[in-house]
Amino acid sequence: MSVIAAYVYAGGTRVRSVSLDRIDALKTGPGEFVWIGLLEPSEAELNILAERFQLHPLAVGDALNARQMPKVDVYGDQLFVVARTGQLEDDEILYGETDIFVGPQHIITVRHGSGRAHTDLRTHLEASPGQLRHGVDYVLHALLDFIVDGYVPIVEAIEEDVLNMEKHALDAFLSRQEVTRIFNLRRELMRFRRLLAPMEEVASRLEHHDLPCIDTEVRLYFRDVRGHVRNVGAMVEGLREVLSSVFEASTLLEQQRQGAITRRLAAWAAILAVPTAIAGIYGMNFVNMPELHWRYGYFTVVGGICVICMVLFARFKKARWL
């Protein structure tokens, strides 16, 4: 069975459990609501719930398809909310989907590809009956807030890697593998940023629009969710800029190092050109070269070469080419 948890709540406390086999006999009284959590259910299981709670066929189809972007759909007196989850594995953000059916006395969550169960969230809410007493709309807020909070570890893990790369880029050349990793992370952050915009729109619509099952008092809670999405978006944009600056800084430092090496080679080439040129002149073996028969010619030429090379070395050293 794909049912992870199913309970009836009244007055903010858990009243009784619910079995999918007896879902047809389920009765909810005034002030009660049922919260059912499913993990990748089959079509037959979801159809049982659809028949009992009058879930719209289009919403059921979307929940089975599990390829939707974040959105809010209204079907009569019910809401269908789609949220996307994420987790980081080997520099790749893997996305899941959580579909939420919200009715006057029921809330049904359908998880696909999400590694974060709602068990801890349910336990936390059950420990705060004053908040859970609000009903399905507050549970919806808590679910969305739980999903958005799951984005933060992704960004923080990437941020830690980026800071390490930034430090390494200042000390040594970036390898081809590291440069490839920078571009891969930028691509993942761009994809992640495209997800955050519709998630913010979901929270904004739940906050500002008059929607079924959403109390006026609870609308303000969705503003908090929208604020969290914006904060994550700002962190993502900051990381993208840092990744770009790491690559640019590495390129500039590499160019600077290459320039220093080029200047050093040019300086030594200029110094070595002096003895090469002089030796080349006296190596032409012309007959009429008076210096060849001069008694002190060899010592004078060698001394002149040394003096010129030492002067050039001093000038290049002063210019910081050596």
URPE-V149543 format. One record per residue. N is the residue number from 0. RES is the residue in one letter. PHI is phi in radians with two decimals (* if undefined). Layout:
[[N;RES;PHI] [N;RES;PHI]]
This chain:
[[0;M;*] [1;S;-1.63] [2;V;-1.36] [3;I;-1.47] [4;A;-2.73] [5;A;-2.65] [6;Y;-2.45] [7;V;-1.73] [8;Y;-2.12] [9;A;-2.54] [10;G;1.11] [11;G;1.51] [12;T;-2.17] [13;R;-1.29] [14;V;-1.78] [15;R;-2.77] [16;S;-1.54] [17;V;-2.21] [18;S;-1.88] [19;L;-1.13] [20;D;-1.19] [21;R;-2.01] [22;I;-1.13] [23;D;-1.13] [24;A;-1.59] [25;L;-1.21] [26;K;-2.19] [27;T;-2.07] [28;G;-1.50] [29;P;-1.04] [30;G;1.40] [31;E;-1.85] [32;F;-2.60] [33;V;-1.94] [34;W;-2.11] [35;I;-2.03] [36;G;-1.96] [37;L;-2.08] [38;L;-2.11] [39;E;0.78] [40;P;-1.26] [41;S;-1.39] [42;E;-1.10] [43;A;-1.12] [44;E;-1.12] [45;L;-1.23] [46;N;-1.17] [47;I;-1.08] [48;L;-1.21] [49;A;-1.10] [50;E;-1.25] [51;R;-1.27] [52;F;-1.85] [53;Q;0.95] [54;L;-1.28] [55;H;-1.21] [56;P;-1.00] [57;L;-1.14] [58;A;-1.17] [59;V;-1.09] [60;G;-1.08] [61;D;-1.13] [62;A;-1.18] [63;L;-1.34] [64;N;-1.21] [65;A;1.01] [66;R;-2.35] [67;Q;-1.81] [68;M;-1.47] [69;P;-0.96] [70;K;-2.85] [71;V;-2.26] [72;D;-2.02] [73;V;-1.92] [74;Y;-2.21] [75;G;1.14] [76;D;-1.72] [77;Q;-2.17] [78;L;-2.06] [79;F;-2.21] [80;V;-2.01] [81;V;-1.98] [82;A;-2.25] [83;R;-1.89] [84;T;-1.82] [85;G;-2.66] [86;Q;-2.62] [87;L;-1.70] [88;E;-2.42] [89;D;0.92] [90;D;1.12] [91;E;-2.18] [92;I;-1.57] [93;L;-1.68] [94;Y;-1.85] [95;G;-2.15] [96;E;-2.47] [97;T;-2.15] [98;D;-1.79] [99;I;-2.20] [100;F;-1.68] [101;V;-2.14] [102;G;-2.20] [103;P;-0.98] [104;Q;-2.33] [105;H;-2.66] [106;I;-2.47] [107;I;-2.13] [108;T;-1.91] [109;V;-2.14] [110;R;-1.76] [111;H;-2.29] [112;G;1.09] [113;S;-1.92] [114;G;-1.51] [115;R;-1.72] [116;A;-1.32] [117;H;-1.61] [118;T;-1.08] [119;D;-1.13] [120;L;-1.12] [121;R;-1.08] [122;T;-1.11] [123;H;-1.11] [124;L;-1.19] [125;E;-1.14] [126;A;-1.41] [127;S;-2.19] [128;P;-1.04] [129;G;-1.10] [130;Q;-1.41] [131;L;-1.13] [132;R;-1.09] [133;H;-1.05] [134;G;1.91] [135;V;-1.13] [136;D;-1.17] [137;Y;-1.23] [138;V;-1.10] [139;L;-1.05] [140;H;-1.06] [141;A;-1.10] [142;L;-1.14] [143;L;-1.13] [144;D;-1.14] [145;F;-1.10] [146;I;-1.16] [147;V;-1.15] [148;D;-1.07] [149;G;-1.22] [150;Y;-1.28] [151;V;-1.07] [152;P;-1.04] [153;I;-1.10] [154;V;-1.15] [155;E;-1.16] [156;A;-1.13] [157;I;-1.14] [158;E;-1.06] [159;E;-1.10] [160;D;-1.13] [161;V;-1.12] [162;L;-1.11] [163;N;-1.15] [164;M;-1.14] [165;E;-1.10] [166;K;-1.14] [167;H;-1.18] [168;A;-1.13] [169;L;-1.40] [170;D;-1.78] [171;A;-2.68] [172;F;-1.17] [173;L;-1.38] [174;S;-1.32] [175;R;-1.05] [176;Q;-1.12] [177;E;-1.22] [178;V;-1.12] [179;T;-1.07] [180;R;-1.14] [181;I;-1.04] [182;F;-1.19] [183;N;-1.14] [184;L;-1.14] [185;R;-1.10] [186;R;-1.15] [187;E;-1.12] [188;L;-1.18] [189;M;-1.15] [190;R;-1.11] [191;F;-1.13] [192;R;-1.12] [193;R;-1.17] [194;L;-1.36] [195;L;-1.19] [196;A;-1.06] [197;P;-1.18] [198;M;-1.14] [199;E;-1.16] [200;E;-1.15] [201;V;-1.06] [202;A;-1.11] [203;S;-1.14] [204;R;-1.19] [205;L;-1.17] [206;E;-1.39] [207;H;-1.77] [208;H;-1.63] [209;D;-1.49] [210;L;-2.00] [211;P;-1.12] [212;C;1.28] [213;I;-1.94] [214;D;-1.27] [215;T;-1.07] [216;E;-1.15] [217;V;-1.51] [218;R;-0.98] [219;L;-1.07] [220;Y;-1.12] [221;F;-1.23] [222;R;-1.10] [223;D;-1.12] [224;V;-1.09] [225;R;-1.07] [226;G;-1.10] [227;H;-1.14] [228;V;-1.10] [229;R;-1.10] [230;N;-1.09] [231;V;-1.11] [232;G;-1.05] [233;A;-1.14] [234;M;-1.12] [235;V;-1.11] [236;E;-1.08] [237;G;-1.09] [238;L;-1.16] [239;R;-1.07] [240;E;-1.17] [241;V;-1.14] [242;L;-1.06] [243;S;-1.11] [244;S;-1.19] [245;V;-1.09] [246;F;-1.14] [247;E;-1.14] [248;A;-1.11] [249;S;-1.09] [250;T;-1.13] [251;L;-1.13] [252;L;-1.15] [253;E;-1.15] [254;Q;-1.11] [255;Q;-1.11] [256;R;-1.14] [257;Q;-1.13] [258;G;-1.12] [259;A;-1.12] [260;I;-1.13] [261;T;-1.08] [262;R;-1.11] [263;R;-1.11] [264;L;-1.13] [265;A;-1.13] [266;A;-1.12] [267;W;-1.17] [268;A;-1.12] [269;A;-1.15] [270;I;-1.15] [271;L;-1.25] [272;A;-1.19] [273;V;-1.12] [274;P;-1.12] [275;T;-1.13] [276;A;-1.16] [277;I;-1.16] [278;A;-1.11] [279;G;-1.15] [280;I;-1.13] [281;Y;-1.41] [282;G;-1.67] [283;M;-1.38] [284;N;1.07] [285;F;-1.23] [286;V;-1.27] [287;N;-1.61] [288;M;-2.21] [289;P;-1.01] [290;E;-1.16] [291;L;-1.17] [292;H;-1.82] [293;W;-1.41] [294;R;-1.10] [295;Y;-1.82] [296;G;-1.09] [297;Y;-1.07] [298;F;-1.17] [299;T;-1.19] [300;V;-1.15] [301;V;-1.11] [302;G;-1.13] [303;G;-1.08] [304;I;-1.06] [305;C;-1.09] [306;V;-1.10] [307;I;-1.08] [308;C;-1.13] [309;M;-1.20] [310;V;-1.12] [311;L;-1.09] [312;F;-1.07] [313;A;-1.13] [314;R;-1.16] [315;F;-1.18] [316;K;-1.16] [317;K;-1.16] [318;A;-1.42] [319;R;1.09] [320;W;-1.57] [321;L;-2.22]]
